[in-house]
Amino acid sequence: MAKEKVEMCVTDINTWMVHNGLKMNQDKSELLFLTSKFRARPAMDNVHVIDENIAPSFEARNHGAIMDSNLSFKDHVKNICKYAHFHFRNIGKIRKYLDEASSEILINAFVSSKLDHCNSLLFGLPAY
């Protein structure tokens, strides 16, 4: 029953997109169940979308944010920290050749921009 409703919903979305000159990219389509960490995920295998079967996944990417089925954003935060550390380390290697203004530009371009992107999604999450 739920599977048919999801498939009908996606079909309706695809119909709307076609009527508005858009095309659904099935290669980038993902199925993510949002549940409480205290409840089991629904038992659903694949969902048939247009010409493809899409299997449920434990996480999905949307506009650069990594969402998991519990919306804990642990992988998203881990990815941001890894990215920031990488760029801090690389900027640190060349820091002695840069003036303060140039260092600030690099930090803002590579680190601050990544920290600010989608940061409103993290509001209310635990501090750890």
Secondary structure, DSSP 8 states (H G I E B T S, - for coil): -HHHHHHHHHHHHHHHHHHTT----GGG--EE----TTS-------EEETTEEE-EESEEEETTEEEETT---HHHHHHHHHHHHHHHHHHHHHGGGS-HHHHHHHHIIIIIHHHHTTGGGGTT----
